């Protein structure tokens, strides 16, 4: 009887230890997520809602103190229709900015037109990466080729974002360019961070957090609807129907 009792007691102790370990792991994970969310909130703006970013399901939290999106795209003049979205976020005092260019592939039924009515011709579009590079060369007066962009992964611990990135050393300032998506996917996004070199130490960590929070498609929809809590699925997905 005593032997049986000892076996049962040992089993209960092992089970309790296992449950305690599992509880501790879950608690530590929750605390770490809370600390990470606080770090995001301390360094990033909330995602812009009730605008075209949310409409296109593109979730981006710019570095704190950048104001936007501005009413007019502040980076350069772009022919209407060249991209599906151009947004700028700017800190005028510090000379820091984030510029966003987006293309989204959507499918919709062709609009009916009255007989004899002329249809407006769509703006011809070149390859997204080529157009972004051409704009960068024009704005900054630099030589830049597509092979200068290197793969860079930014993860929030649940969902990795695969970018192609390149820095531009433009004394007295620096530019970091991140390209997301490709011509075969539904989303192509360029994120262009522009700031004085003296801001680098302060803004680098904010840029990293911003890239980790970035999401498109279904992951963006979840993030918008739950204030940034999006679960662990991939960041891609189909764009919203129109």
FENNORHU-V529346 format. One record per backbone hydrogen bond with DSSP energy under -0.5 kcal/mol. NH is the residue of the N-H (numbers start at 1). CO is the residue of the C=O. If there is no record, write none. Layout:
BEGIN
<<NH;CO> <NH;CO>>
END
This chain:
BEGIN
<<5;1> <6;2> <7;3> <8;4> <9;5> <10;6> <11;7> <12;8> <13;9> <14;10> <15;11> <16;12> <17;13> <18;14> <19;15> <20;16> <21;17> <22;18> <23;19> <24;20> <25;21> <26;22> <27;23> <28;24> <29;25> <30;26> <31;27> <32;28> <33;29> <34;30> <35;31> <36;32> <37;33> <38;34> <39;35> <40;36> <41;37> <42;38> <43;39> <43;40> <44;40> <45;62> <48;60> <55;51> <56;52> <57;54> <58;53> <59;215> <60;58> <62;60> <64;43> <66;63> <67;90> <69;88> <70;88> <82;79> <84;102> <85;102> <87;100> <89;98> <90;67> <91;96> <92;90> <95;91> <96;91> <97;194> <98;89> <99;192> <100;87> <101;190> <102;85> <103;188> <105;186> <106;104> <117;114> <131;127> <132;128> <133;129> <134;130> <135;131> <136;132> <137;133> <138;134> <139;135> <140;136> <141;137> <148;145> <149;146> <150;165> <152;163> <154;161> <156;159> <161;154> <162;160> <163;152> <163;161> <164;179> <165;150> <166;177> <168;175> <170;168> <170;173> <173;170> <174;195> <175;168> <176;193> <177;166> <178;191> <179;164> <180;189> <181;162> <182;187> <185;182> <188;103> <189;180> <190;101> <191;178> <192;99> <192;190> <193;176> <193;191> <194;97> <194;192> <195;174> <196;94> <197;172> <199;196> <200;197> <202;199> <203;199> <204;200> <207;203> <208;204> <209;205> <210;206> <211;207> <212;208> <213;209> <214;210> <215;59> <216;235> <217;57> <218;236> <219;216> <219;236> <220;216> <221;217> <222;218> <223;219> <224;220> <225;221> <226;222> <227;223> <227;224> <228;223> <229;226> <230;228> <242;107>>
END
